[in-house]
Every structure is written in C-alpha cells, then in structure tokens.
Amino acid sequence: MHFMENKKLATQIGILTTLVTLIGMVLLWLFVSTNAASVVKKILPTK
C-alpha cells in the first residue's frame, strides 16, 4: 500500500516537472523570438 502512495507522489512530481519545463521553454522561446525579431529589424530597416 505504501508503494502505491510513492508511485502517486512520483507521478505528481513528474507532471509538475514537465509543466515547469514546458513553461520555461515557452518563455525562453518567446524571449529569443522577440529578441531575434528586434535584431533583424535593426539590421534590415523597413523602407
């Protein structure tokens, strides 16, 4: 019975870790994409 509780806790930790990782990657991607867009605009000014 104790093993089942540990398994449930491990599943919750795994889901939490996955969510944190995904949110972190999305934030990083947004930061990098906006940064890259601003750099491209500086290099290629619109006419």
N, C-alpha and C positions, 0 to 999 in steps of 0.2 A: 504493500500500500504506500509505503514511504517513497518507493521508486517512482510511482505514478506522479506524486507531488513534485518530485525533482524534474521529471520529464515535462510537466506542465510549466514549471518555472523556466526550464531551459528553452521551451518553445516561446514563451513570452519574451525572454531575453533576446532570442534570435530575431523575433519580429521587431522588437524595439531597435536593435542594432541595424537591421535592414532599413527601417524607416529613417533613422538618423543619417545613415549613409546616403540614401536616396535624396533626402532633403539637402544634405551637404553638397552632393554632386550637382543638383539643380541650381543651388545658389552660386556655386563656383562657375557653372556653365553660363548663367545669366551675367555674372560679373565679367567673365572672359569675353563673351559675345558683345556686350556693350562697350567694353574697353577696345576690342578689335574694331568695332564699327567707328568709334571716335578716331582711332589711329588712321583708318582708311580715309575718313573724311578729311583729316589733316593732310594726308599725302595727296589725295585727289580732290582738290576743292571743286565744288559744284560751280558751273558757269552760269 
